[in-house]
Amino acid sequence: MSNCSSGAAQANPFAIAQAQLDKAAAKIGLDPSVHAVLREPMRELHVSLPVRMDDGTVRVFKGFRVQYNDARGPNKGGIRFHPDETIDTVRALAAWMTWKCAVVDIPLGGGKGGVVCNPKEMSEAELERLSRAYIDQVGRILGPEKDIPAPDVYTTPQIMAWMMDEYCKITGYHAPGVITGKPLAVGGSEGRGDATARGGAYTVREAAKHLGIDLTKSTCAIQGFGNAGQYAALLFSSLLGCKIVAVSDTKGGIYDASGLDPQKVVEHKQATGSVVGFPGARQISNEELLELEVDVLVPAALEGVITEHNAPNIKAKIICELANGPTTPEADEILYQRGVFVIPDFLANAGGVTVSYFEWVQNLMNYYWEEEEVHAKLDKKMTKAFADVLSASLEHKVDMRTAAYIVAIQRVAEAMKLRGWV
Ligand code: NAD
């Protein structure tokens, strides 16, 4: 089994995902045939999406859907609209979805989709036509029993509603379970909006118990202020009692040692389009934010932001990776040696897919739960997943990421063996 070189791993998110798998596989002496299957996606579809723009011209966008492994159930994973999207990013995210569903023990496999586009430069009508074009091409491999997408970076509940509608038009029947993260009025679940951050908050609560940290006296910095980051600011403050001292978005960061009011920062971002310029706060860069003297650091933007260059300067005691793939393997080693407790992405941000799973279950039953029921079920899943990973970490004397891989790989491998794939 070839291991990735560290140089390649740095440049390519899928090489990082494979390197992480290889590390865990070596630790548990994984059967080489199981390892070989788990290193590659099972299926991928590349599409060209012609979309009529508002000025009458037609633009062709590149799109992808990767179905990584469905041994444990239908593939599940978001669709990202981003100008820098690449097939290797989608592959990595699909791999992480496989491990994520396994680590929280929900009966789903892993998938991911993406379109190379810049939604910030598109009108709502263009976005709707692009969303429908994606389903026209990719819909043939989707379905409530096959592959169920969800939102990711720059895709919204409205986009999920358009995509669901297009799928229903093509197939000719009502199928809300084809996609999750929908608005409530078209089959969304209570509690889906803040589920990723809420799940992350439960894992930070459990980590703090384990480490003996009093979160009501703690400080927190959050990189990224979209769905995951905004709800993290609100919930880490209201549920855990953390003082949020810094947040950021693409335009830069803001810092206030005496604490930011998360609700007011959300309103400022809604009004101005950025957190930057929030009254009374000092402007900082995204790089500075990561190295602040805080107890809890939450990367909630994009991948590859914590590297061997800044890992030695990170002062946080707990890193809660709400973003997918924010830490490179080299940085992981440094953080582990320095005793920084990293709650790895596919555990920390599994709340989103867990409530997506609840949404799918409710769609299939056509019977809907109250918000409290969703929160209680999410808490139970996240707390159990954290405990499983922590116990693997202590048993195998490895960092939490490798431990999460060990738990996930063993579950996927068991399903593949029972099905007779390996
Ligand atoms: P989003 O589109 O709602 O927000 C992304 C945010 O990141 C924006 O505020 C943007 O300004 C900021 N950002 C982008 N590039 C940045 C940069 N270079 N520096 C600083 N900020 C930057 O996306 P989201 O749904 O919040 O997703 C964020 C991360 O969380 C992604 O890695 C995504 O895969 C992961 N995630 C999201 C969910 C979910 O349910 N939303 C679930 C699991 C994982």
Boltz pocket constraint, residues with backbone or C-beta under 6 A from the ligand:
constraints:
  - pocket:
      binder: B
      contacts: [[A, 151], [A, 152], [A, 153], [A, 154], [A, 155], [A, 192], [A, 193], [A, 196], [A, 223], [A, 224], [A, 225], [A, 226], [A, 227], [A, 228], [A, 229], [A, 248], [A, 249], [A, 250], [A, 251], [A, 286], [A, 300], [A, 301], [A, 302], [A, 303], [A, 322], [A, 323], [A, 324], [A, 349], [A, 350], [A, 352], [A, 353]]
      max_distance: 6.0
